[in-house]
Amino acid sequence: MRVLVTGGAGFIGSNFARLLTSERPSWEVVVLDKLTYAGNPANIGDLRVFDGFSFLQGDICDRELANGIIPACDAVVNFAAETHVDRSLAGADDFVRTDILGANTMLEVVRRHPRIRYVQISTDEVYGSLAAGSASEDTPLNPGNPYSASKAGADLLALSYHRSFGLDVVITRSSNNFGPYQYPEKVMPLFLTNLLEGKPVPLYGDGMNVRDWLFVEDNCRGVLLVLEKGVSGEIYNIGAGNELPNIQVTMMILEAVGASKEMIRYVEDRPGHDRRYSLRWDKLAALGWRPRADFAAQLAITAAWYRDNRAWWEPLKSGEFREYYRRMYEGRRGYSEATPASG
């Protein structure tokens, strides 16, 4: 088995590649990554010792490159994407290019080699905000921001290639991932690293937006199960049942690093902030999948990893990230490193 993992130097992709080298040691794992700001060679540095592992730097929109790689593979697992909602609100061009045109490039090459299984990695955000209940795989798509709209577009494109050309396509849609190697723009690593630096944490709005928190290794095990046993043409939700408001998650993060609630800054909410995501994952459970550990234990593991790996994340929070953080948070109403939280 030879698997191409696109975006494999990113957060979830690198964890998936690591799982494959551990759980399927006889497989060949090829990581393709453009190494944008969130792609990091250090994420896969420990995998280079495996005989079956290889890395290629490149863009999934490069048709010539894809033609040279994909035909020799048995499966393509497409993690490559622009993923941060805040950045998509600032400008959607990169999201449309990578998330939609990149998927189209992969599918066009796979189309000429229909024996290859194509796994499209998506998100619960394509269903949009839910006031009540949980989204099944049949719930209509209702994306509320450019990021989720680009992922919804890629999903529909992948399904169209299955229906039009008979490609062996499956899709996974997961809830909020967290864990080691996550770039510190997302809430969990941002808050953990800020607190480890003695800086406050910027909490949007009233802190009552709800997300289902899924440990990255659990998600990767779900993706592997779908890769091996998923039915062609089907979608599989991957959730964890950890639906918590952001303020509760923030309080747990504070406790994990021994910080006080005085470190919270309630800042002006971002535009169109979806209130609640929720998934049903009956289909994946029918294949035998369950989350392996509870949220509190997984948060403790994550906090310990960031505490012990400052050499990994400290360089990431300089340069471009520092300017991004200043622009995104420090100018928002409610943020100040010198004054305690209110709200």
N, C-alpha and C positions, 0 to 999 in steps of 0.2 A: 504494500500500500504506500503510495507516494502522495502526500497532501501538501497543497499550496495554501499557506496561511497569509493572506494579504493583510496589511496593517499589523503584522506580527511583532513589530517592535513597539507598539503602543501598549496601553494598559491591559485590556482584555485579551488582545491578540497574543501578547507575550505570555500571559498566564495560561492561555490555551496551548501554545507551543510547548510550554514547560510541562503541562499535563500530558501531552502526547509523548514526549520523550520519557516520561515516567511510567505511564500506563500502557503505552503501545511501543515498547522499545525496538521492535522489529520494523516499525514503519520508518519511512523517510519523511522528514519535515523540512519543507522549503519555505522560508519566511521572505516575503517581499514587502518592503516598506520604503516610502519616499523620504522618511526621516524629516518630516515637518517639525514644528516646535514640540509636538506631543509624542513624536517617535524618538526613541532613545536607544542607541546601541547597548547602553549599560543594562537595559531591561532583559536582554538576551545573552549577555556576556557569559553567563554560566552554562549556556546551552551549546556553546561552540566546541566543547569537549566530546560531544556525542558524534559518533561516526555518521549517523544518518541525518545530521542537521546541517543545513546550509542557509546562508543569508545572501539576498540580493537587494541592493538599493535601486529603487525605481518607482515609477508612477503607474498606478493601475489604469490611467487614461492613455498610456503609451501602447497602442495597438501592436506595433512591431515587437516590443518587449513581451507582451502577453502571448503573441504567437510563438515566441521562442521558448516559453516556459510551460504553458498550460498543456499542450499536447502530450507531454511526458508524465503528466500527473493523473491520478485516479480520482481526485476530488479537489475542489476549490472551496475554501471557507473564507468568505469575504468580510473581514472585520474592518477593512480600510474605510475610513470615513472622517469627515469633520463632525464633531459631536457636541460642542458646547453651545447651549442655547444662547447664552449672553453674547457670544461672538457672532452667532447667526443674526441676532437682532442688530448688531453693528454693521453687518454686511453679509449678504447671502451668496455672493458669487462663488466663493470657494466651496460652499456646501452643495450647490447645484452641480458644480463641475465634478467634485470627487464622489459625492454620494449617488448621483444619478448617472452622469456621463461615465464615471468610472465603472459602475455596475454594468452599464450598457456595453462597455468595451470587453469586460470579462465574459458576458453572456454571448456576445457575438463570436468570440473565439471558441467558447464551449459549444456553441451551436454546430460547429463543424466537427466536433468530437463528442457526439451525444452519449457515449459510454461514461463520461465524466459526471460525477455528482457535484452540483453547485449548491452551497449552503449560504444563503443571504442572512447576515446578522442584522437584526432590526431592534426596535425598542417599543416599550409600552406607550411611549409618548404619541405614537401614531393614532391611538384611539382618542386622544384628547382628554380633557378634564371630565371626571365623572362625579356627579353630585351624590349618587348612591349606586350600590351594586358593583359588580366587577366585570371587566371586559373579557369576553371569550374570543376565540379566533374568528368568529363570525360577526363580531360587533363592527358596525360601519366605522370607517376611518374618519377622524375629525381632527387633524393636526392643527395645533394652535400657534405655531411659530415656524420660521423658515427651516430650522433644523429638522423638526419632526415632519414637516411637509416634504423635505428632500428624502427622508427615509421612507415615507409612505410612497413617494414616487418610485423609488428603487424597488420596493416590495411589489408594487403593481407591475413594474416592468419585468421582474423576475417571473412572476406568475404568468404573464403574457407569453413569455418564451416557453414555459411549460405547456400552456394550452395551444399555442400556435405551432410549435415545432417539436413538442414532445420531450423537451429537455428534462433531465432528472433534477428538479429544483425542490428544495425545502427551505423554509424560512423559520427563524427563531425570533421571538420578540420578548426581551427580558425587561425586568424592572430595574430600579436604580442599583447599579453595581458599586461595590466598594472593596477595598483591600490593598495589598502591596502593589507598588509600581504605578499608582494612579497619579497622573500629572496634577500638580497642586492648584489647578483652577477650579476643580469640582469641590463641592461643599465639604465632604469628609476630609480629604487631604489638605484643603485650604485651612479649615478650622484647626486641624491637628497641628500643622506646621506653624501657623500663626501663633498658637498658644505655646508651642515649644520655643518660639522666638520671643515670647513675652508680649505679643501684639494682640489687639482685640480681634473679635470675629464679627464680620458684617452679616447680620441676619435680615433677610428681606421681609418687609411688611410687618404683619403681626406674628409671623413665625408659625402660622397654623396651616400652611400648605402641607399636604400629606403625600408621602412617597412610601413605596414598598421596598425595603432594603434587602438586597440580594448579594451575598458574599461572592466575590468573583470566581472562586474555585467551584462553588456550587453551580454558577452559570456555565462555566466551562465544561463541567461534567454533563450538564444538560445538553449543551451543543454537541458534545461527543456522542451522546446517546442518539440524538437526532441524525447526526452524520451516519451512524451505523444502522439505525433501526427506523428512522423516520420514513413515512410513506411519501412517495414522490407527489409533488403538487400540494402538499399540506403545509400548514402554519402551526407552530408550536409555541405557546406562551411559556415563559419561565419566570415564575414568581417565588416568593418566599413566605408570604403571610406576615411580614413584618411592617405593617402599615402604621406609620408613626408621623405625627406632626413634626415639622422641622425644629420647633422649640424643644421638644422632648429629646430629639436626637442631639441637639446642641448641648443640653444639660448633661446627657450621658457622655459626650465628648469631653466636656469640662471635667467631669468626675474622673474620667480615664486618665487625664494628665494632671489632676490635682489643682485645677484652676477654679476661680470663683465666678459667679454669674455676673460680676462687675465687668467681666471681659466682653460681654455681649454688647454690640451696637445694633440697635434696630434702625435699619436704613430704608430709604425710600424704595418701594417695590419696583421690580423690573416690569416693563410693559407686557401685558397679556399673560401674566404668570398663572399657569394652570393650577387650580386649587387642589385637585386630588387625582392620583392615578391608582388603579387597582386592577389586578389580573386574576383570572381563573386559569389554572394549568392542569385541568383534568386530563387532557390528551397526553401530556407528557407523563403524568402520573401513571397512566395506563401502560406506558412503556417501561415503568419501573423506577421512575425518578422521584427522589425526595431531597429536600435540603438536608444537609448533614449536621448542622449545629445551630444553636440559637443565636439571635442577633447580639446579645450582650457578650457572649464568648467571642464571637467573630470581631466585634468592635475592639475588644481587648487585644486580640491578636494584631489587628490593624494598627492600633495605637502603639503597641510595642515595636512593630516593624518601623514605623516612622521615627520613633524615639531612637532606635538602634541604627538607623540608616540616614543620618543627617548628611553624610557625604554624597548620598544619592540626590536628595532633594534641595539642599542649600544652593548649589549652582543653578538650579532651575528657576529659583525665585529672584534672580538678578536680571539685568538687561531688559529684554522685551517684556518679561513677566512683570517686572517692577513698574514699567510704564503702563501696562495693561491694568494692573491693580490700582494704580493711582487714578487712571481714567474711569475705571468701572466702579470703584467703591469710595475712594477718599473724597470725591466731589459730590457724593450723594448726601442728601439731607439726612442728618442723624449720625453721620460718621465723624468720629474724632478720637484719636489715640490718647487725647489728654483728659477726656471727660468720661464719667461712668455712663452705663447704659440707662436708657429711659424707655418707657413704653410697656 
